[in-house]
Amino acid sequence: MSVPDITAGLPGERQDWPSEVLTAAASFTAGDVVETPPFFYFANPKYAVWAATHNYVQDSAGPEVILANHVAPAYGVITTQTCDLGEVDFDPPTRPWISISPAYNMINLDGSTRALIKKGKGPLHLLHLPKLGGDATELWVVDLRIEFPVEKSWLVGRTPIAGFANERDQRSVVRRLELLRCRPSWADAVVEVVQRVLMTELKSLKASDKSRYDAVVNQIEEIGGRSNSMLDPSFIQLAAFCHEQPTDAVRDWWEMVNDLIRDAGSQVGLTAQQPVIELLPDCPVTRYRQFEPVPLTRYSPQ
């Protein structure tokens, strides 16, 4: 049996949409905070991964929608692009749903992670909402690992809440989503030789020399890789992108890590060329674009 597509169920004209829905949707922008978002997803409790899914095991007969409102946060963040929210220039509107990610009070994170998140660094899927919350017991962070589809009718009667000080900062939501979804796919050799060594050494540095670790993650803004092929490389050159000249301690760490990467690469036929440090204010765009991101999803630099 043929199933009608989504468009077949939508109003054919703008005037056929409930005016309350169009007005409400147009009042929100990407990155706005909303109160009491829902929390639901599809899973097979028989093979549950997340703790909330385990709660359904005894009563479940198989895959089903998990209504996990008992773990829903107080706030969520709209991740839908602003133009797709109001659809002011679309006639008729064609996007009945928005996406929302949950936001949590993460004040209990360790101090260094809290400091990184406040600077827009740290785990890529976590983004600080500096205007949300009013005292030292709150650190509201949106978790972009999950997004819930919610019909725009849910917005009726709701008011946008500011999570950021200004429009420019609020655009960090869609910029972070872009970074998460556009991360390049590197060959397994690069993952093993480069990313794994970097992650291991950052973890070790954090445990053994906290002050140098803080210097590294604050002074190195990004790490990029340049190669003849991302999927079948014979060489790779790493660049540390910084806003200012890094200290000698950071330079020494960067050279030490690249020596380890060079040794590891030689074991799998991947040549690590001489690493470089590039200053972002002076780096030509053409030079910057030669390097693809080397994501470090649990640490900063990214």
Buried (B, 14 or more C-beta within 10 A) or exposed (E): EEEEEEEEEBBEEEEEBEEEBBEBBBBBBBBBBBEEBBBBBEBBBEEBEEEBBEBBEEEBEEEEEBEBEEEBBBBBBBBBBBEBBBBEEEEEBEBBBBBBBBBBBBBEBEEBBBBBBEEBBBBBBBBBBBBBBEEEEEBBBBBBEBBBEBEBBBBEEBEBBBBBEEEEBBBBBBEBBEBBEEBEEBBEBBEBBBBEBBBEBBEEBBEEBEEBBBBBBBBBBBBBBBBEEBEEBEBBBBBBBBEEEBEEBBBEBBEEBBEBBBEBBEEEEBEBBEBBBBBEEEBEEEEBEEBBBBBBEEBBBB
